[in-house]
Amino acid sequence: MKNKLNFIMLMALSLGWMSTAFAAVATMQQTFDLKPGWNAIYVELEPTENRIENIFSGIPVRSVWRWIPGKLGKDFIQDPAEGLLSLDGWFGYFPEPRPEAFLTNLYTLSANTAYLVYLDDNQNRSFNLTGQPVYSAINWRTNGFTLTGLPVNPGSEPSFADYFSLSTQHANQPIYKLNAAGVWEQITNLSSTVIKSGEAYWVYTDGISNYPGLIDVKLQQGESLEYRTIFTEMNFMLSNTSDVTNFVRLDRVGGNNMPMKFLNVDPESGEEAWPDLPNSRVIELRPGEDVVVSLAVDRGNFSEERMEQIFSISNEQGVRHLIHAGASTIQPLSLPTRGMLKRGITQAPASNAGLWAGSVQVKGVSEAQNSGVEPLPVGKPFAFRVLIHIDATGTARLLKNVVQMWQEGSYTPSATNPDYLEVDVPGNYVLLTDDSLIPNYSGVTVRSGQSAGIRFSTIGYDFNGNDVEMSGEFAVGNSLSVSLLVDSDLPTNPFYHKYHPDHDNLDAQFLNYKQEAFQVTREMQFLFSQHNPNYPDVQDPPGWGYQDMGGVFRESISGLHKNTIFIEGEFRLQRVAATAVLNQ
């Protein structure tokens, strides 16, 4: 049991080290200055270390409070010293060895949340929170007070009157702040009182409101721009609800510079382009205008397996929203890792190595009965799936079936402490075209309560064996070609019928082999386009050549008809796995 616990602890440390070594994590700091007595703070970041006892370690706080309102309960009291413990909706933290520590029911700090902190000291103290922003709109209470901070730009904060000038539910409504004596007092002059970044207030809402502030930001999904493997582009919308032109700045925050592009459309010609995203960009919004901002990750230029970026969205009125963006590569690091070397992979995989899955859309077929050689448009295009694998050397193979499984890693006693186990070779995904190898590995999903692999297959072509090598280069502007022989005894040969005496490849006595089915030869060619069909006029579209590929498909079929049949269409491929070895 001891070894098991030690192993788990060491694994956690190892994973933490790996995430630092192979990831450019984007974090920022928020600083709070606490004065003796009561403080109302507003946390904008999701702390990397979120446990209150660790955050305030070395700082003499008497208590920390969070308000989680229910349907009942008092909104706020004039003096927090009157007691919060007996009020519904208040949750508190009391550090050891205070006698009330056993009453603690608040343990962490969260993003976009207000807290009351009592500093039990006779001098000011400051502390820093390191974390990442989590974007969310303020949930205003209907006909009641909300304890919240406001997303403003430190150093250029607006007044309360300016911030709520566009909201009829908040304009001229009561707002309370915590004064130097630790008592909530109403702000009497909203026009001259400036909002402070990181400070919490009681704000009254008259009626129902979803007021977003002076900048309305709507993400495509979730609370961040997280580019999962299937995503190259993501959008968010900026809205100007005012009657004046608004200039919004999109700034990169911190030292990270995740490779990204943005969609730029010429307002006069309508021409589209995807230039590199600069460190700062100004977007003009006319009164009442909505602007969709399209950002794409450029995974082909990533220097780490995972990269992140924090953006600041601000305007001239002093409002600021923070948004986190992140993406991981499909391909592992450019250099062989220790695990790869242990498995005999001694060179860096090709940049496009892995499994590519997609489909061919057939749009033209020649008229073989008329000895036609030019493909003519079909009445209705039809498609079939294509599977292509690229190994570490860049060699391409056409596959019929492949199963993704998981290879468990191996562990060894630590050289510094034999009681601990450390990772010797990390686990990894494998791709199998030989089904007999499946029992040697673990599944990557659960099906009917059982561990199972993920199978990719196609019925659009067939050949002897599991794969066939292709000639050419799998790269933008190049081509691949492959020759497939559908042998006379291949079960999918259209002329071969196992139980038909004229097409069973047997003599009249059904004893000896006699070829009766014709051989069919298929010559396929994949010509990779420079352009993404979604952006035909864009020279360097995002993700093209790294995650997505496509172009013109051509094929000639001999033996099916006395005349060769010529086919033409389009193909589109997407990289679905980065494993560079088959049947390892």
matplotlib code that plots the C-alpha trace (Angstrom):
import matplotlib.pyplot as plt

x = [0.0, 2.9, 4.5, 1.2, 0.7, 4.3, 3.8, 0.7, 2.5, 5.5, 3.3, 1.5, 4.9, 6.0, 2.9, 3.4, 7.0, 6.0, 3.3, 5.9, 8.5, 6.3, 3.8, 3.9, 1.3, -0.2, -0.9, -1.1, -1.1, -3.7, -2.4, -4.5, -3.7, -5.4, -5.8, -6.4, -10.0, -12.5, -11.7, -14.0, -12.0, -13.0, -11.0, -10.8, -8.6, -8.9, -6.0, -3.4, -3.2, -6.8, -6.8, -7.4, -5.1, -2.2, -3.1, -3.2, -0.3, 1.8, -0.9, -2.8, -6.4, -9.1, -11.7, -12.6, -16.2, -18.1, -21.8, -23.8, -27.3, -30.4, -34.0, -34.1, -31.7, -30.6, -28.7, -26.2, -25.7, -24.3, -21.4, -19.8, -18.7, -22.3, -21.8, -22.2, -22.1, -25.8, -26.9, -28.1, -25.9, -22.6, -19.8, -16.6, -13.1, -11.3, -7.6, -6.2, -5.7, -8.6, -11.3, -14.0, -11.8, -14.1, -16.9, -15.0, -17.2, -15.2, -12.0, -11.1, -11.1, -12.7, -12.6, -15.1, -16.1, -16.3, -14.9, -14.8, -11.4, -10.7, -7.0, -6.1, -3.1, -2.1, -0.5, -1.3, -0.5, -0.5, -0.7, -0.7, -2.9, -1.5, -4.0, -5.9, -9.0, -12.4, -14.8, -18.4, -21.0, -22.2, -25.3, -27.4, -30.0, -33.5, -34.8, -32.0, -28.3, -25.4, -22.0, -19.6, -16.6, -16.6, -14.3, -12.4, -8.9, -6.5, -5.3, -8.0, -11.2, -14.5, -16.9, -20.0, -22.3, -20.3, -20.1, -23.9, -24.9, -26.3, -28.3, -31.8, -31.9, -28.7, -28.5, -28.9, -29.6, -28.0, -24.4, -22.5, -18.8, -16.9, -15.4, -12.2, -14.1, -15.3, -18.9, -20.9, -21.9, -23.9, -22.0, -23.7, -22.0, -21.8, -20.5, -17.3, -16.7, -14.3, -14.6, -11.5, -10.1, -10.2, -12.7, -16.2, -19.4, -23.1, -25.0, -28.8, -30.7, -34.1, -35.9, -34.4, -31.0, -28.2, -26.2, -22.7, -21.0, -19.7, -18.3, -20.5, -18.4, -20.0, -17.8, -18.5, -18.7, -17.6, -15.6, -12.4, -11.1, -10.0, -9.0, -9.5, -8.0, -10.8, -10.8, -8.5, -10.7, -13.0, -15.1, -16.3, -18.6, -18.2, -21.3, -21.5, -24.8, -24.1, -25.0, -21.3, -18.5, -16.4, -12.8, -12.0, -8.4, -7.4, -4.1, -1.9, -1.1, 2.1, 5.2, 3.6, 3.1, 1.0, 1.2, -2.2, -3.9, -6.9, -9.4, -9.1, -11.7, -11.1, -14.2, -14.1, -13.2, -14.4, -11.0, -10.1, -6.7, -5.4, -2.3, -0.5, -2.2, -0.2, 0.4, -2.3, -5.2, -7.9, -11.4, -13.8, -17.5, -20.0, -23.1, -25.2, -22.8, -21.9, -18.4, -17.4, -13.7, -12.3, -9.0, -7.2, -4.3, -1.2, -0.2, 2.5, 4.5, 4.1, 7.3, 5.7, 3.2, 0.7, 0.6, -1.6, -2.4, -4.3, -6.1, -7.2, -10.3, -10.6, -12.1, -11.5, -14.0, -11.8, -13.6, -11.5, -12.4, -9.8, -10.0, -7.8, -6.9, -5.1, -4.4, -2.3, -0.4, -1.5, 2.1, 4.4, 7.6, 9.9, 12.7, 12.4, 11.3, 12.8, 9.8, 10.2, 13.9, 13.0, 10.7, 13.3, 12.2, 15.5, 14.4, 11.9, 8.6, 7.8, 5.7, 2.6, 3.1, 0.0, -3.3, -5.3, -9.0, -11.3, -13.4, -13.3, -16.2, -16.6, -18.0, -17.1, -16.9, -16.0, -18.4, -16.6, -19.2, -18.3, -14.6, -14.6, -11.5, -12.8, -14.8, -18.3, -20.4, -22.4, -26.1, -25.4, -21.9, -21.0, -18.3, -16.1, -13.8, -10.0, -7.4, -3.8, -1.0, 2.3, 5.2, 8.2, 10.1, 7.2, 6.3, 2.5, 0.4, -3.1, -5.0, -8.2, -8.7, -6.9, -7.7, -6.4, -5.4, -3.4, 0.0, 0.6, 3.8, 6.4, 7.7, 10.9, 12.1, 13.5, 17.3, 17.1, 14.5, 13.7, 10.3, 9.1, 8.2, 8.9, 7.9, 10.4, 8.5, 5.3, 2.1, 1.1, -1.5, -0.9, -2.4, -2.9, -3.8, -3.2, -6.2, -4.2, -2.3, -5.3, -5.2, -1.8, -3.1, -5.7, -8.7, -9.2, -12.9, -15.7, -18.3, -21.0, -19.1, -15.9, -12.6, -12.4, -10.4, -11.5, -11.8, -11.4, -12.4, -13.4, -15.2, -14.4, -11.4, -9.7, -6.4, -4.4, -2.7, -3.3, -1.7, 0.0, 2.8, 2.1, 4.5, 5.0, 5.0, 2.2, 2.5, 0.8, 1.5, 2.6, 0.8, 0.5, -0.3, -1.0, -1.8, -4.3, -4.7, -8.0, -6.9, -9.2, -9.7, -10.1, -13.5, -14.5, -13.6, -16.9, -16.5, -15.8, -18.7, -17.8, -20.9, -21.5, -20.0, -19.1, -17.4, -15.9, -12.4, -12.7, -12.8, -15.9, -15.3, -14.9, -11.5, -8.7, -8.1, -9.1, -9.2, -12.6, -12.8, -11.0, -8.3, -9.1, -6.5, -7.2, -4.7, -5.4, -3.9, -4.2, -3.1, -2.8, -4.1, -2.3, -5.7, -8.4, -11.7, -13.3, -10.9, -10.1, -8.4, -6.3, -2.7, -1.9, -5.2, -5.0, -4.4, -4.0, -1.2, -0.9, -4.3, -6.4, -5.4, -7.3, -7.3, -8.2, -8.7, -8.2, -8.5, -8.4, -10.0, -8.8, -10.4, -13.9, -14.8, -13.1, -12.3, -10.6, -12.9, -11.6, -12.8, -12.3, -13.4, -12.3, -10.8, -10.5, -8.4, -8.1, -5.4, -7.1, -4.0, -0.3, 1.0, 3.9, 4.3, 1.9, 1.7, 4.5]
y = [0.0, 2.3, 1.7, 2.4, 5.7, 6.7, 5.8, 7.9, 10.9, 10.5, 10.2, 13.5, 15.2, 13.7, 14.9, 18.4, 18.5, 17.2, 19.9, 22.5, 21.1, 20.6, 23.4, 27.2, 27.8, 31.3, 32.8, 36.3, 37.9, 39.9, 41.9, 42.7, 45.3, 44.5, 47.0, 46.1, 45.1, 44.3, 44.2, 43.5, 42.0, 40.7, 37.7, 37.9, 34.8, 31.1, 30.6, 28.0, 27.3, 27.9, 26.6, 29.5, 28.2, 28.2, 31.5, 33.4, 31.4, 33.9, 36.6, 37.0, 36.8, 36.2, 35.1, 34.9, 35.0, 34.3, 35.1, 32.4, 33.7, 31.6, 32.5, 33.6, 35.5, 39.1, 40.7, 42.5, 44.1, 47.5, 46.3, 42.8, 42.9, 42.3, 38.7, 36.7, 33.2, 33.1, 34.5, 32.3, 32.4, 33.2, 30.7, 31.3, 30.2, 30.4, 29.5, 27.2, 27.6, 29.9, 28.3, 28.7, 26.9, 23.8, 25.9, 26.4, 25.6, 27.7, 26.2, 27.7, 30.9, 31.0, 33.3, 36.1, 36.0, 38.5, 37.9, 39.6, 39.3, 40.3, 41.2, 40.7, 43.0, 46.6, 47.2, 46.7, 43.4, 42.5, 39.2, 38.0, 35.4, 33.6, 32.1, 32.1, 34.1, 32.4, 34.5, 34.7, 37.4, 38.8, 37.1, 40.0, 39.3, 40.5, 43.3, 42.8, 43.4, 41.5, 41.4, 41.7, 43.4, 44.9, 44.2, 47.4, 48.3, 49.0, 52.6, 53.8, 52.8, 54.5, 56.0, 54.0, 56.4, 55.9, 52.1, 51.7, 54.5, 51.9, 49.9, 51.2, 48.6, 49.9, 53.6, 55.7, 52.6, 52.2, 51.0, 50.3, 50.1, 49.1, 52.2, 52.6, 51.7, 48.4, 49.5, 49.3, 52.9, 54.0, 55.9, 59.3, 60.6, 57.9, 60.3, 61.2, 57.9, 55.7, 51.9, 50.2, 47.1, 44.1, 45.7, 44.3, 46.3, 45.7, 46.7, 47.0, 45.8, 47.2, 44.4, 41.7, 42.4, 40.6, 43.8, 42.9, 46.3, 48.7, 45.8, 42.9, 39.8, 36.5, 33.4, 30.7, 28.2, 27.7, 30.1, 30.3, 29.9, 26.2, 24.8, 21.1, 18.8, 19.2, 23.0, 25.3, 28.4, 29.8, 33.0, 35.5, 38.4, 42.0, 44.2, 47.9, 48.7, 52.4, 55.2, 56.2, 54.5, 52.2, 51.3, 48.0, 46.8, 43.1, 42.8, 39.8, 39.6, 38.3, 36.9, 34.0, 34.4, 31.5, 31.4, 32.5, 34.1, 36.2, 36.5, 39.9, 40.9, 43.9, 46.1, 47.2, 44.2, 41.5, 39.7, 37.4, 36.8, 35.1, 37.2, 36.5, 37.9, 40.9, 41.7, 44.4, 45.0, 47.7, 46.9, 49.6, 49.1, 51.5, 52.3, 49.2, 47.1, 43.4, 42.2, 38.6, 38.1, 34.9, 33.6, 30.5, 28.6, 28.0, 24.6, 24.1, 26.8, 25.7, 25.4, 23.4, 20.5, 22.9, 26.7, 29.2, 32.9, 35.4, 38.3, 41.6, 43.1, 46.8, 50.1, 53.8, 53.9, 51.8, 48.5, 45.3, 41.6, 38.8, 35.7, 32.6, 30.7, 27.4, 24.6, 21.4, 20.1, 16.9, 15.9, 15.2, 17.3, 17.8, 15.8, 12.1, 11.8, 9.2, 7.0, 7.1, 6.2, 3.3, 2.0, 2.2, 5.5, 7.3, 10.2, 13.0, 12.1, 13.9, 17.0, 15.4, 12.0, 10.2, 8.8, 10.9, 10.1, 11.7, 11.1, 11.3, 13.0, 11.6, 14.2, 12.9, 9.5, 8.8, 7.0, 3.7, 2.4, 5.2, 4.9, 8.2, 9.3, 12.6, 12.4, 13.8, 15.2, 12.6, 13.0, 13.0, 13.0, 10.1, 9.6, 6.9, 7.0, 7.1, 6.2, 7.3, 6.8, 8.8, 7.3, 9.0, 9.1, 10.7, 7.4, 7.2, 4.0, 3.5, 1.6, -0.5, -0.8, 0.5, 0.3, 2.8, 1.2, 2.2, 0.8, 0.9, 2.5, 0.8, 1.8, 1.3, 1.9, 5.4, 5.6, 8.1, 6.2, 2.6, 3.0, 5.1, 4.1, 6.4, 6.3, 4.5, 4.6, 6.6, 5.1, 6.0, 5.4, 2.8, 2.1, -1.5, -2.8, -6.4, -7.4, -10.3, -7.7, -6.2, -8.4, -7.1, -3.6, -1.7, 0.0, 3.8, 3.9, 1.9, 0.0, -2.0, -1.8, -3.2, -1.6, -1.2, 0.4, 2.9, 1.4, 3.4, 1.5, 2.0, -0.1, 2.1, 0.0, -3.3, -5.1, -8.0, -7.3, -4.6, -1.6, -0.6, 1.9, 5.0, 7.0, 10.7, 13.2, 13.9, 17.7, 20.8, 21.3, 17.7, 14.4, 10.8, 7.9, 4.2, 1.2, -1.3, -4.8, -6.4, -9.9, -12.5, -14.4, -11.4, -11.7, -8.2, -8.7, -7.9, -10.8, -13.4, -15.3, -18.1, -20.2, -19.4, -22.2, -19.8, -17.3, -19.4, -19.7, -23.5, -26.0, -27.8, -30.5, -27.8, -29.3, -27.3, -23.6, -21.9, -18.2, -17.0, -13.6, -10.8, -8.8, -5.2, -2.5, 0.8, 3.7, 6.4, 9.9, 12.5, 16.0, 18.3, 21.8, 24.9, 26.3, 25.4, 25.0, 27.1, 29.9, 29.4, 32.8, 32.7, 31.7, 30.5, 29.4, 28.3, 24.6, 23.7, 21.3, 20.6, 19.4, 19.5, 18.5, 18.2, 18.7, 16.9, 13.1, 11.2, 7.5, 5.1, 1.6, -1.1, -4.6, -3.7, -2.8, -3.4, 0.3, 2.0, 4.1, 7.5, 9.2, 12.7, 14.4, 16.1, 14.8, 16.1, 14.6, 15.5, 14.2, 12.2, 10.7, 11.6, 8.0, 7.6, 3.8, 1.0, -2.2, -1.2]
z = [0.0, 0.8, -2.6, -4.3, -2.5, -3.2, -6.9, -7.1, -5.5, -7.8, -10.8, -9.9, -9.6, -12.9, -14.7, -13.2, -14.5, -17.9, -18.3, -17.5, -19.8, -22.8, -22.4, -22.6, -19.9, -19.9, -16.4, -15.0, -11.6, -9.7, -6.7, -3.6, -1.0, 2.3, 5.1, 8.7, 9.3, 6.6, 2.9, -0.1, -2.9, -6.4, -7.8, -11.6, -12.1, -11.5, -9.1, -9.9, -6.2, -5.0, -1.4, 0.9, 3.6, 1.1, -0.5, 2.8, 4.4, 6.4, 6.3, 9.5, 8.3, 10.8, 8.3, 4.6, 3.4, 0.2, -0.4, -2.3, -2.4, -2.3, -2.7, 1.0, 3.1, 3.6, 0.8, 3.0, 6.4, 7.1, 9.2, 8.6, 12.2, 13.3, 12.2, 9.0, 10.4, 11.3, 7.9, 5.1, 2.0, 3.7, 3.8, 5.8, 6.3, 9.7, 9.9, 12.5, 15.5, 15.8, 18.0, 15.3, 12.7, 12.9, 11.5, 8.2, 5.1, 2.5, 1.3, -2.1, -4.1, -7.5, -10.5, -11.0, -7.3, -4.5, -1.0, 2.3, 4.0, 7.6, 8.1, 11.8, 11.8, 12.4, 9.1, 5.4, 3.7, 0.1, -1.7, -5.3, -7.0, -10.1, -12.4, -15.6, -16.6, -16.9, -19.0, -17.7, -17.6, -14.2, -13.0, -11.8, -9.1, -10.1, -8.0, -5.5, -4.7, -6.3, -4.5, -7.4, -8.9, -12.3, -15.3, -15.6, -16.9, -14.0, -14.1, -16.4, -14.6, -15.5, -13.0, -11.9, -13.8, -17.0, -16.6, -16.1, -18.5, -21.0, -18.5, -17.5, -14.7, -13.0, -13.8, -10.6, -8.6, -5.1, -5.0, -1.7, -1.1, 2.0, 3.7, 5.7, 8.9, 7.4, 7.0, 3.9, 2.8, -0.2, -2.9, -3.1, -6.3, -8.9, -11.6, -9.6, -7.9, -9.9, -9.9, -8.5, -10.1, -7.8, -5.4, -4.7, -4.4, -3.7, -6.9, -7.0, -10.1, -10.8, -12.7, -14.8, -16.4, -18.3, -18.7, -20.0, -19.5, -22.1, -24.1, -25.0, -25.6, -26.6, -27.0, -29.5, -26.7, -23.1, -20.9, -23.0, -26.5, -26.2, -29.6, -29.2, -31.7, -34.2, -34.0, -36.0, -36.1, -33.3, -33.2, -30.7, -31.2, -30.1, -29.8, -29.5, -27.8, -27.5, -29.9, -30.5, -32.3, -30.1, -30.6, -29.0, -28.4, -28.6, -26.8, -26.0, -22.3, -20.8, -22.4, -24.3, -28.0, -29.2, -33.0, -34.3, -37.3, -37.7, -40.5, -42.3, -44.8, -47.1, -46.6, -50.3, -52.3, -49.8, -50.3, -47.3, -45.8, -42.7, -41.6, -38.3, -35.3, -34.0, -30.3, -30.5, -32.8, -32.8, -34.0, -34.8, -33.9, -35.2, -33.1, -32.8, -34.8, -34.1, -35.3, -35.4, -34.7, -36.2, -34.7, -35.7, -34.2, -36.3, -34.9, -37.6, -35.9, -32.3, -30.3, -27.5, -27.4, -25.7, -26.0, -24.4, -24.6, -22.5, -24.3, -23.0, -24.6, -23.7, -24.9, -24.4, -21.6, -19.3, -19.5, -19.8, -20.2, -20.0, -22.2, -22.1, -25.2, -25.5, -28.0, -28.2, -31.1, -32.9, -33.5, -30.5, -29.9, -32.8, -31.2, -30.2, -26.6, -24.2, -24.7, -28.4, -28.1, -25.8, -28.5, -31.2, -32.9, -33.3, -35.5, -35.2, -36.9, -40.1, -39.5, -41.0, -39.5, -38.2, -39.4, -41.9, -42.5, -45.0, -48.0, -51.8, -53.5, -57.0, -59.4, -62.8, -64.6, -68.2, -70.6, -71.0, -73.4, -75.8, -75.3, -73.4, -71.7, -70.1, -66.9, -67.3, -64.5, -62.6, -61.9, -58.1, -56.6, -54.3, -51.7, -50.1, -47.2, -47.5, -44.8, -45.3, -42.7, -42.8, -40.8, -39.2, -42.5, -44.4, -46.3, -47.0, -46.9, -48.0, -45.3, -45.3, -41.6, -38.5, -34.8, -32.2, -28.9, -25.8, -24.9, -21.1, -19.9, -17.8, -14.4, -12.5, -8.9, -8.4, -8.4, -5.5, -3.4, -4.2, -2.3, -5.2, -8.7, -11.6, -15.2, -17.4, -20.7, -20.8, -22.2, -25.7, -28.4, -31.0, -34.5, -35.5, -38.9, -37.7, -35.6, -34.0, -32.1, -30.4, -27.3, -26.5, -25.8, -23.8, -25.1, -25.4, -24.9, -23.2, -25.2, -23.4, -20.2, -21.9, -22.8, -26.6, -29.3, -31.9, -35.4, -38.6, -41.8, -45.4, -48.0, -51.0, -52.1, -51.4, -52.0, -50.6, -47.3, -44.7, -46.4, -49.6, -50.0, -52.0, -54.1, -54.1, -51.2, -48.8, -48.8, -50.0, -53.7, -54.2, -55.0, -54.0, -56.2, -55.6, -57.8, -56.4, -57.8, -57.1, -57.7, -59.3, -56.0, -53.8, -52.1, -53.2, -56.9, -58.7, -61.1, -58.4, -57.0, -54.6, -55.3, -59.0, -61.2, -64.0, -61.7, -58.8, -60.2, -60.3, -63.2, -64.2, -61.6, -58.9, -58.0, -59.5, -59.7, -63.0, -63.3, -64.3, -62.6, -64.3, -62.5, -61.8, -61.5, -59.8, -60.3, -57.7, -57.6, -54.9, -56.0, -52.9, -53.3, -52.0, -50.9, -48.5, -50.4, -47.6, -48.5, -52.2, -52.6, -49.4, -49.9, -46.4, -44.7, -41.0, -40.4, -44.0, -44.5, -40.9, -39.7, -42.9, -46.5, -49.7, -53.4, -56.7, -56.9, -60.1, -60.8, -63.7, -63.5, -65.9, -66.2, -65.0, -68.6, -71.9, -71.9, -69.1, -66.8, -65.7, -62.6, -61.1, -58.0, -54.8, -51.6, -48.0, -45.2, -41.5, -39.2, -36.5, -34.7, -34.5, -34.1, -36.5, -36.3, -37.4, -35.4, -33.0]

ax = plt.figure().add_subplot(projection="3d")
ax.plot(x, y, z, "-o")
ax.set_aspect("equal")
plt.show()
